[in-house]
Amino acid sequence: MAVALVSAERSKDPVTQVGACIVNTDNRIVGIGYNGMPNGCSDDDMPWGKNSKDILNTKKLYVCHAEMNAIVNKISADIRGCKMYVTLYPCNNCAKIIIQSGIKHVVYYDDKNRHKDEAKASQYMFDKAGITIRKYNSTTTQLNIGTLKSRL
């Protein structure tokens, strides 16, 4: 989960930074992603707002979610049976991509959107597809990003 949390720091989203990390059955990292604009689209030129009368002026139609980026950026040809660590409960679109990729286990850090219909749809699809999903339970020392940054 620490790698997902650190990768979230790369996101330019001013409101929600999300990170994802895929590991194989040997717990080796095979994919990392964070939420951001598509390749070739400058973060400075794209809208990052959440609320606007015109949906084209919001990030909703443009942002690539961390889960999708982790899957697209994978370094392994096959990620079937892998586990994904993600900092935010996956939306319904990410759930579909996770299921289609063959990932079998999802561990999430924050479930602030769990009450939304998109998250309920995710849970339904995960259940039907036999994907295990659980909240991350940390029994270790808290990761301090500030301390990590000062060492770099």
C-alpha positions as CSV (number, residue, x, y, z in Angstrom):
1,M,0.0,0.0,0.0
2,A,2.9,2.3,0.6
3,V,3.8,2.3,-3.1
4,A,0.2,3.2,-4.0
5,L,0.2,6.1,-1.4
6,V,3.6,7.4,-2.8
7,S,2.4,7.2,-6.4
8,A,-0.7,9.2,-5.5
9,E,1.6,12.1,-4.7
10,R,2.4,12.3,-8.5
11,S,-1.1,13.3,-9.3
12,K,-1.7,16.9,-10.3
13,D,-5.4,16.7,-9.2
14,P,-5.9,19.5,-6.7
15,V,-8.7,17.7,-4.8
16,T,-8.2,13.9,-5.1
17,Q,-4.8,12.2,-5.5
18,V,-5.2,8.4,-6.1
19,G,-2.5,5.8,-6.5
20,A,-2.5,2.2,-7.5
21,C,0.1,-0.6,-7.4
22,I,-0.3,-4.1,-8.8
23,V,1.8,-7.0,-7.4
24,N,2.1,-10.5,-8.6
25,T,1.8,-13.7,-6.5
26,D,5.4,-13.2,-5.4
27,N,4.5,-9.7,-4.2
28,R,6.7,-8.1,-6.9
29,I,5.5,-4.8,-8.3
30,V,4.3,-5.2,-11.9
31,G,2.3,-2.0,-12.4
32,I,2.0,1.5,-10.8
33,G,-0.4,4.3,-11.7
34,Y,-1.9,7.5,-10.4
35,N,-4.8,9.6,-11.6
36,G,-3.9,12.1,-14.3
37,M,-4.6,13.4,-17.7
38,P,-4.0,11.2,-20.8
39,N,-0.5,11.2,-22.3
40,G,0.1,14.1,-24.5
41,C,-2.5,16.3,-22.8
42,S,-0.8,18.9,-20.7
43,D,-2.0,19.0,-17.1
44,D,-1.9,22.8,-17.3
45,D,-4.3,22.9,-20.3
46,M,-6.9,20.5,-19.0
47,P,-9.7,21.3,-16.6
48,W,-9.3,20.0,-13.0
49,G,-12.6,21.3,-11.7
50,K,-15.2,19.0,-10.2
51,N,-18.3,21.2,-10.5
52,S,-19.4,23.2,-13.5
53,K,-22.6,23.6,-15.4
54,D,-20.7,22.4,-18.5
55,I,-19.3,18.9,-17.9
56,L,-16.7,19.6,-20.6
57,N,-15.2,22.1,-18.1
58,T,-14.7,19.4,-15.5
59,K,-12.1,16.7,-15.1
60,K,-14.7,13.9,-15.1
61,L,-14.5,13.2,-18.9
62,Y,-10.8,13.5,-19.1
63,V,-8.9,12.0,-16.1
64,C,-7.4,8.6,-16.4
65,H,-7.9,6.8,-13.0
66,A,-5.0,5.3,-11.1
67,E,-6.3,1.8,-11.6
68,M,-6.4,2.1,-15.4
69,N,-3.0,3.7,-15.5
70,A,-1.5,0.9,-13.4
71,I,-3.0,-1.7,-15.7
72,V,-2.0,0.1,-18.9
73,N,1.5,0.7,-17.6
74,K,2.1,-2.8,-16.4
75,I,5.5,-4.4,-17.0
76,S,4.1,-7.9,-17.1
77,A,2.3,-9.4,-20.1
78,D,-0.1,-11.2,-17.9
79,I,-1.5,-9.9,-14.6
80,R,-4.1,-12.6,-14.1
81,G,-4.3,-13.5,-10.5
82,C,-2.5,-10.4,-9.3
83,K,-3.4,-8.1,-6.4
84,M,-4.1,-4.4,-6.7
85,Y,-3.5,-1.9,-3.9
86,V,-5.4,1.3,-4.5
87,T,-5.8,4.4,-2.3
88,L,-9.5,4.9,-3.1
89,Y,-12.3,2.4,-3.5
90,P,-12.6,1.7,-7.2
91,C,-15.4,3.3,-9.3
92,N,-17.5,1.1,-11.6
93,N,-15.4,1.8,-14.7
94,C,-12.2,0.9,-12.9
95,A,-14.0,-2.3,-11.5
96,K,-14.7,-3.3,-15.1
97,I,-11.1,-2.8,-16.2
98,I,-9.8,-4.7,-13.1
99,I,-12.1,-7.6,-13.8
100,Q,-11.2,-7.7,-17.5
101,S,-7.5,-7.7,-16.7
102,G,-7.8,-10.8,-14.5
103,I,-6.8,-9.2,-11.2
104,K,-8.2,-11.3,-8.4
105,H,-7.7,-9.3,-5.3
106,V,-8.2,-5.6,-4.5
107,V,-7.1,-3.8,-1.3
108,Y,-8.2,-0.2,-0.9
109,Y,-7.2,2.4,1.6
110,D,-10.1,4.9,1.7
111,D,-13.7,4.3,1.1
112,K,-15.1,7.8,1.2
113,N,-17.1,7.2,-2.0
114,R,-18.5,3.8,-0.9
115,H,-22.0,5.2,-0.5
116,K,-22.2,6.2,-4.2
117,D,-24.0,4.2,-6.8
118,E,-20.7,3.8,-8.8
119,A,-19.1,2.0,-5.8
120,K,-22.2,-0.1,-5.2
121,A,-22.0,-1.2,-8.8
122,S,-18.3,-2.0,-8.3
123,Q,-19.0,-4.2,-5.3
124,Y,-21.8,-6.0,-7.3
125,M,-19.5,-6.7,-10.2
126,F,-16.6,-7.8,-7.9
127,D,-18.9,-10.2,-6.1
128,K,-20.2,-11.7,-9.4
129,A,-16.7,-12.0,-10.8
130,G,-15.2,-13.6,-7.7
131,I,-12.9,-10.7,-7.0
132,T,-11.9,-10.3,-3.3
133,I,-11.9,-6.8,-2.1
134,R,-11.0,-5.6,1.4
135,K,-10.0,-2.5,3.2
136,Y,-6.4,-2.1,4.1
137,N,-5.6,-2.8,7.7
138,S,-2.3,-1.3,8.7
139,T,-0.5,-2.7,11.8
140,T,2.7,-1.0,10.9
141,T,4.0,2.4,11.5
142,Q,2.3,5.2,9.5
143,L,4.1,6.2,6.4
144,N,5.3,9.8,6.7
145,I,5.5,11.3,3.2
146,G,7.1,14.5,4.5
147,T,10.0,12.5,6.0
148,L,10.4,10.5,2.8
149,K,10.5,13.7,0.7
150,S,13.2,15.2,3.0
151,R,15.4,12.2,2.4
152,L,15.3,12.5,-1.4
